[in-house]
Amino acid sequence: MAKDKDKSGFQSSAGLIRYFDSEDEKSIKIHPYYIVGLAVGVSAIVIACNWLWPT
């Protein structure tokens, strides 16, 4: 019984790997530095708004 479970796991994950490999070519590429910069910028805006208009 244990051998059947090992074989089915590889087949089910192989489909996911094939799906993500095919989608990678069509997806939008965003450099990670832009994401980090956006997070820092939004954080700075939130902190500035909290400092300017305290509750």
MARMAR-857086 format. One record per atom (N, C-alpha, C): residue in one letter; atom name; x, y, z. Coordinates in steps of 0.1 Angstrom, whole numbers, plus 5000, padded with zeros to 4 digits. Layout:
% residues N
 resn name   xx   yy   zz
    a   CA    X    Y    Z
...
***
This chain:
% residues 55
 resn name   xx   yy   zz
    m    N 5008 4988 5000
    m   CA 5000 5000 5000
    m    C 5009 5013 5000
    a    N 5019 5013 5007
    a   CA 5028 5024 5008
    a    C 5034 5028 4994
    k    N 5037 5018 4986
    k   CA 5043 5020 4973
    k    C 5033 5027 4964
    d    N 5020 5024 4965
    d   CA 5010 5031 4956
    d    C 5009 5046 4959
    k    N 5011 5049 4972
    k   CA 5010 5063 4975
    k    C 5022 5071 4970
    d    N 5034 5065 4970
    d   CA 5045 5072 4965
    d    C 5045 5075 4950
    k    N 5039 5066 4943
    k   CA 5038 5068 4928
    k    C 5028 5078 4925
    s    N 5017 5079 4932
    s   CA 5007 5089 4928
    s    C 5011 5103 4931
    g    N 5019 5105 4941
    g   CA 5024 5118 4945
    g    C 5032 5125 4934
    f    N 5041 5117 4928
    f   CA 5049 5123 4917
    f    C 5041 5126 4905
    q    N 5031 5118 4902
    q   CA 5023 5121 4890
    q    C 5014 5134 4892
    s    N 5009 5135 4904
    s   CA 5001 5147 4906
    s    C 5009 5160 4907
    s    N 5021 5159 4912
    s   CA 5030 5171 4912
    s    C 5036 5174 4899
    a    N 5037 5164 4890
    a   CA 5043 5166 4877
    a    C 5034 5175 4869
    g    N 5021 5174 4870
    g   CA 5011 5182 4863
    g    C 5012 5197 4867
    l    N 5014 5199 4880
    l   CA 5016 5213 4885
    l    C 5029 5219 4880
    i    N 5039 5211 4879
    i   CA 5052 5217 4874
    i    C 5051 5220 4859
    r    N 5044 5212 4852
    r   CA 5042 5215 4838
    r    C 5033 5227 4836
    y    N 5023 5229 4844
    y   CA 5014 5240 4843
    y    C 5022 5253 4846
    f    N 5030 5254 4857
    f   CA 5037 5266 4860
    f    C 5048 5269 4850
    d    N 5054 5259 4844
    d   CA 5065 5261 4834
    d    C 5059 5268 4822
    s    N 5047 5264 4818
    s   CA 5041 5269 4806
    s    C 5036 5283 4808
    e    N 5031 5286 4820
    e   CA 5026 5300 4824
    e    C 5037 5310 4826
    d    N 5049 5305 4829
    d   CA 5060 5314 4832
    d    C 5064 5323 4819
    e    N 5063 5317 4807
    e   CA 5066 5324 4795
    e    C 5057 5335 4792
    k    N 5044 5334 4796
    k   CA 5034 5344 4792
    k    C 5031 5354 4803
    s    N 5037 5353 4814
    s   CA 5034 5362 4825
    s    C 5042 5375 4824
    i    N 5037 5385 4832
    i   CA 5044 5398 4832
    i    C 5056 5396 4841
    k    N 5067 5402 4837
    k   CA 5079 5401 4845
    k    C 5081 5414 4852
    i    N 5081 5414 4866
    i   CA 5084 5425 4874
    i    C 5096 5423 4882
    h    N 5106 5432 4882
    h   CA 5118 5430 4889
    h    C 5115 5431 4904
    p    N 5121 5423 4912
    p   CA 5118 5423 4927
    p    C 5121 5436 4934
    y    N 5131 5444 4929
    y   CA 5134 5457 4934
    y    C 5122 5466 4934
    y    N 5114 5465 4923
    y   CA 5102 5474 4922
    y    C 5092 5470 4933
    i    N 5090 5458 4936
    i   CA 5081 5454 4946
    i    C 5086 5459 4960
    v    N 5098 5457 4963
    v   CA 5104 5462 4976
    v    C 5103 5477 4976
    g    N 5106 5484 4965
    g   CA 5105 5499 4965
    g    C 5090 5503 4967
    l    N 5081 5496 4961
    l   CA 5067 5499 4963
    l    C 5062 5498 4977
    a    N 5067 5487 4984
    a   CA 5063 5484 4998
    a    C 5069 5495 5007
    v    N 5082 5499 5004
    v   CA 5088 5509 5012
    v    C 5081 5523 5010
    g    N 5077 5526 4998
    g   CA 5071 5538 4995
    g    C 5057 5539 5001
    v    N 5049 5528 5000
    v   CA 5036 5528 5007
    v    C 5037 5529 5022
    s    N 5047 5523 5028
    s   CA 5049 5524 5042
    s    C 5053 5538 5046
    a    N 5061 5544 5038
    a   CA 5065 5558 5041
    a    C 5053 5568 5040
    i    N 5044 5565 5031
    i   CA 5032 5574 5029
    i    C 5023 5572 5041
    v    N 5021 5559 5046
    v   CA 5013 5556 5057
    v    C 5019 5563 5070
    i    N 5032 5561 5072
    i   CA 5038 5567 5084
    i    C 5037 5583 5083
    a    N 5039 5589 5071
    a   CA 5038 5603 5070
    a    C 5024 5608 5073
    c    N 5014 5601 5068
    c   CA 5000 5604 5070
    c    C 4996 5603 5085
    n    N 5001 5593 5092
    n   CA 4999 5591 5106
    n    C 5006 5602 5114
    w    N 5017 5607 5109
    w   CA 5024 5617 5116
    w    C 5017 5631 5114
    l    N 5012 5633 5102
    l   CA 5006 5646 5099
    l    C 4992 5647 5105
    w    N 4984 5636 5105
    w   CA 4971 5636 5110
    w    C 4969 5625 5120
    p    N 4974 5628 5132
    p   CA 4973 5618 5143
    p    C 4958 5616 5147
    t    N 4955 5605 5152
    t   CA 4941 5602 5156
    t    C 4939 5604 5171
***
